[in-house]
Amino acid sequence: MALKTALVADVPESPAVAIPVTRLQPRGTVEMGRGRSGFVVVGHRGKGMNALTSGDRRLTAVKENSLRSFNAAAGFPIDFIEFDVQVGKSLLRKAKDGRVLNWKVEDDDSLCTLQEAFQKVDSHLGFNIELKFDDYITYKDEELTHALEVILQVVSNHANGRPIIFSSFHPDAAQLMRKLQTAHPVFFLTDGGCEVYNDARRNSLDEAIKLCLSSGLHGIVSEVRGIFRNPSAIPRMKESNLHILTYGQLNNVPEAVYMQHLMGINGVIVDHVEEITGAVSEFISPAIRGEDNLSNSAVGEEQANKPNFSQPELAFLLRLIPELVQN
């Protein structure tokens, strides 16, 4: 999630965007998507992030952060697509060491602006908009404000009721987005202690929880390894009415996703959209996930929502977790 890939076109300076306060939902009642199961699946950069040096064809099939990828993801039972937004940045696919990569995929498409995404992507899909800022630049408050107002202007003009979640690894940007608008939930992105940064607020789930509670943010999006390494953070987040999503390569492992469901995680951001939505459908009843056939019986919901993995599968899952925590 750290590569620079998506664009929202820059526009002239504009006044702060005013969005009705009445649309705000309290932290504990954020609508996470179409499903009523309490567990959502989010397509990472559409149908999945490109891994350009991977031999896995699924990761080079369709260009990430493109309309084609977004709408391909819409063909599966997901609730949101996640994508990065930067204001007025050049679109070079870079590795962490700064090398510009040859962005070659099987099904190519041009990257799109945020406005184009709103206008041309299946309207039932929610958008998880990651507010992308450079880790190595110190931004002034007015620079952050301008960038966020540009994004908010597009959202205000074109969302038309589409579910929106904002998220950012940049603590100040997340806090400022929460101050600038009250219509859409804001989540703080964190590596959960898997990486170390100069800004201590980015270095642990404990710090992420503190930031959310002090700033009125709605939830945390953590690297899944951070959750497996520190599962005691989950009840503390739940007690604070914070929603929890995860990202990372382990979210392409069905057993890891199933364990998160059991642990109380609200949802996962995934690259293997087809495989993971299929796996999720195995342990979440379609009657619970779909709105039309939702049961009004609490007992019925509990029974329908009960996972039905076999004993060998459960045994494998329990053996897998220690390995996940170590890697």
N, C-alpha and C positions, 0 to 999 in steps of 0.2 A: 504493500500500500504506500510505499515511500517514493515511487517513481513519478516523474512529472509527465502527465499525459493528457490532461483535458484542458479545455479552454472555455472561458466565457469572455466574450469580446469586451474590451474596455470602452467606457463611455465617459463623456465630460462629467465634471464634478456635479453632484446633485445633493439636495438637502436630505436629511435623514428620512428614511422611509417610515411612514406611519402605518402600522398594521393594527387592526382592532384588538383591544385587550380582551374582549369577550370571547375570542377564539382560543385563548390559552386553556390548556388542560393541566390540572395539578399533576405533580410528579407521579403520584401513585396511580393515575388513571390515563396515562398516555396511550392512545390508540396505536398499536404497533403494526396493524395491517389488517388484511381481510380475515385471517384466521382467528378463531376464538379459543384455540388450544393453549395460548400463552407461549407458543414456540413458533418463531418465524424463520424463514430461510431467505437470505439476501444474496443476490447474484453479484459477485465481485467484479466491478467494472463491466457489468453486463452479464454475459454468459461465462465470464472467467477472465482472469488476468493472463496476458501472454507471457510465457516463459520462452524467450526466443532461442535459447540454447538447449532447450529440453528436447528429448526424443519422444515425449508424450504428445501425440498429435492433437489431443484435446486442448492443449495449451498453446497451440499455434493454428487453431482451426479458423477463428474469426477474430478480426481486429478488435481489441478491447476499447472501451470508451467510444464506441461508434454506434450509430443508429442501428446498424445491422446486428451488432452484438446485443444491444439493449432489447430489440424486438425479438431476437432469437431466444433470449432468456424468458420473455413473456410467454413463450409456448409451454412453459413448465409451471407447476404450482408454487411459485415464489411470491413473496409479499412485497419486496423492495428490490431495486437494483442500487448498487453503490457505485459512485464514480467521483473522481477528483475534479475540483474546479479551481482554476487560477485565473486571475484577472490580467489579460494582456500579455501572456507569456508565450514564448516560442515553443513549438511542439517538436522537441527532439527527444527521442527515447534514449534515456541515459541509464547506465548502471551506476551502482553506488560509488565506484571509483572515478566517475566522470566520463567514462568512455561512451561515445555515441554509438548505439547499436544499429545494425541493419534490421529494420523493422519489417520482416518478411513473414507473412502468414498465408494460409491457403485461401481464405475468403477475405479479401482486403476491402477496406472502406475508409472514407475520410473521417477524421475526428470531427466532432460536432460542437456547436456552441450550446450553452445552457438553454437558450431560447428554443433552438431547434429540437433539443431533447423534449422539452415540454410540448412542443407542437406536433412531433412526429413519432413519439413513443407511445405504445399502448397505454391508454388513459387509466387502466385499472392498476397499473404498477405504481407503488410508492417510490419516492426518490430519497436515498440516503446520500446527501450531498456533503462530501468531505471538503472542508475549506483548507486548501493546500498552501503552505508557506514554507520558504526555504529555512532549513534548520540552522544554516550558517549566517543568516542575516538578522541583525537586530532592527526590528521595525519600530518606527515611531507610532504613537497612538493614532495620529491623523492618517498615517498610511494604512494601518489596519482598518480604521473606520471607513476610509474611502473604498477599499477593496470589498468590504462586507456590504456597504450600501449599494455598490454596483450589483452585487449578487442578489441582494434583497429586492432591488427594483425589478429585476427579471422575474424573481419568484412571485412578487406581488402582482405583476401584470399577467402572468401566464400559468400559475399553479392551478387555478380553477377547481379547487377542492381536492386536488391530488395530495395524498399523505406525504409529508415532508419531514425528514429528520436531518438536522445539521450535525456535523461532527468535525473535530479537529484535534491534531496532535499539539497544536500551539495553544498553550493554556490561556494566554491573553486574548487570542482570537475567539476561543470558546466563551470566555467570560463576556467579551464585548458583544458577541452575537446574541447572548442571552439578554443583555441590556438594551440592544437596539430593537429587538422585536419580542413579542410575546405570543405569536401565533403558532410557532412550531418548536418542538422539543430540541434541545441542544445536548449532545453527548460529548464526553471527553475521551479521545483516543489515547491509549497508552500501550507501551510494550510490556507493562506489568512486571518490570524488573528484568526483562530479558536483554535489554540494552541499557547503557548508562549514558546520561546526558548531563551537561552543565547545569541545566535547570532541574533542581531536585524534585519539582512537581511532576516530572515525567518518569521518575525512576522506580515507582512501586505502586501497587494497588492501594496501599494505605494513603499515599499522597494523592492519588486520584480521587479517593473517597473524600478526603479533606477539601480538595478543590471543588468538587461537585456540591458538597454541603454548604461551603462558604459562598458559593456563587449562584446557587439555585439551579444548577444544571440537572438534567433529567436522568442521566445515566452514564454508563461507562462502556466503551468498546475496547476490550483488552485482547492482546495476543493470547491465544488459547493456552499456550504453555505457562503463562503467568497465572492463569486460573488453576491449572492442574497442580502447579507448584505451591499455590497458596489458597486451597479450597476454603479455609476458614474465613476468607474475605467475603464469600458469597452470603452467608447469613447476615453479616454486618451491612452489606449493600441492600439486602432485602429489608432489613429492619429500618433502613433509612429511606425506603421507597425509591431506591435507585434501580433502574432497569439495567440489565447486563446483556450485552452482545459480545461475541468474540470473532476474531479473524485469525488467519494463519494456515499454514499448509496442513496441519493436523485436522482442520475442518473438512478436508477432502477424504477423511477416513470415517466410514459410517459408524464404526464402534466408538470413536472419539466423540462424534456428534450425539450418539445415543447416551453416552455417559453424561454429557452436558445437560441433556434433557432431564435425566434423573437427578442431577445436581441442582436444578432449578434455574439454569441459564435461560434467558428469554429468546435467544435466537443466535444464528450463526451466519457469517459471511463466507461464501464458498466459491471456489473456482469450478469444481465439477458439478455444475448445476443439475444436470440430468441424473447423475448417480445419487447425489445426496437427497434430492427431492424424492427420488424413488425409495431410498432407505427411510426417510422420515415418514413417508406414507405407510410404511410397514409398522411403525410403532405409534402413530397418531391416527386415530380413526378419521376417515373422510367426513363422517358425520360431524365430528368436532371441528375439523378444519374448514368445512364449508359453512356458509351462512344459512343456506336454504334449509338444510336438514338438521339444524342445531337442536339438540334435545333440551327440554326444559327441566329434565330430571337430574338432580345433582348426582344421584346414584348411577343413572345411566351414563352421565358424562364420565364419572370415575371409571366405570367398567370399560367404556369405549376407549378411554385414554390410556388404558393399561397396556404397557408394552408386552408383546408376545414372542420375544426372542426365545430360542431354544436353550436348553441347559448348556450344550457345548458352546453356543455363541456367547452366553453369559460368562462361562469359564474363560473363554478366550479374551473377553473384554477385561476381566479382572486381572489377567496376566499382562495385558497390554499397558495398563495404567502406569505401573512403575517405570516402564521403558519410556513412556511419554514424558514423565516428569524429569527424567535424566537427560533427555535429548534437547 
